[in-house]
Amino acid sequence: MKINKKIFLQFGIFIILFGLIGILINNLTINLIRTGLGFDFSWLSQPASFALAEYPLPYTSSDSYAWALVIGWLNSLKVIVSSLILATFLGTLIGFARTSKNSLLGLIAAGYITIIRQTPLLLQLMFWYFVGFLGLKDNMFIQSKNIFNISNQGIEFSGLTFSSEFLALLLGLSIFTSAYIAEVIRGGILSVSRGQWEAFRSLGLSERKGLIRIILPQALPAIIPGLTSQYLNLAKNSTLAIAVGYSDIYAINDTIINQTGRAIECFIILLVSFLLLNLLITNTMEIINRLILKLRKYN
């Protein structure tokens, strides 16, 4: 009897969901017919007719919309991957400081986390862009024999140029996410029993060595899930790049919608792009978690 109720409930939920999807598709079809646009992706081969501020591969306004989206996707990957690395580094340092026996260091780390977490990300991005970089003078603010130069245009380092838009987004995303990662690290470290701390101290290991060699390996299984969530949040938050004029895939999609009116198709492209990225992040972190658990099992 209970089994029949469960099957009936599941069947009812399926019918409701199927009906809602059908209504949405029907409304979408009607609206597309009314606008006369139809539903196709042939416009992807047409010239984009707009310039991009930065592009990792050759690009001109005569290139197709498809190529513009590829450039935007590469720009998104560049800032996301860079931010993930920097945020993890900063978050780990702050997390260690938060659990330190040094009261002053712990207080500074706690203040950092509180301030960053209580300030909206968009506001932080605006600060880094308009105050941190555009507030600099037109000429080079810092020079070091053409090796390291800073200006309101960005940073040049050993022949590599990073625009102020990219750097503002990189710093904003990294610092904002690092505060959350620090709390994930702290929670993972505190999940290890106090007996493990006392054990490495009794062996004469320093706090730093004990934390890295004994505590952190045991804390990683508790850290990885939270870290994955923060990585996914960072990837989604990268769409705020449009606020500082960075040419990521979201900003380019927005421009294409304004030019072509192909909002549905652009939304699907954006949805699939971030779905693939999130699946990549999730699966990579899952593999890392399994490796850690396997190593702990054999050790």
Secondary structure, DSSP 4 states (H G I P E B T S, - for coil): -HHHHHHHHHHHHHHHHHHHHHHHHHHHHHHHHHHT--S--GGGGSB-----S--SS---TTSBHHHHHHHHHHHHHHHHHHHHHHHHHHHHHHHHHHT-S-HHHHHHHHHHHHHHHTS-HHHHHHIIIIIIITTS-SS-SB-STTTEEEETTEEEETTEEEEHHHHHHHHHHHHHHHHHHHHHHHHHHHTS-HHHHHHHHHTT--HHHHIIIIIHHHHHHHHHHHHHHHHHHHHHHGGGGGGGT---HHHHHHHHHHHH--HHHHHHHHHHHHHHHHHHHHHHHHHHHHHHHHHHHH-
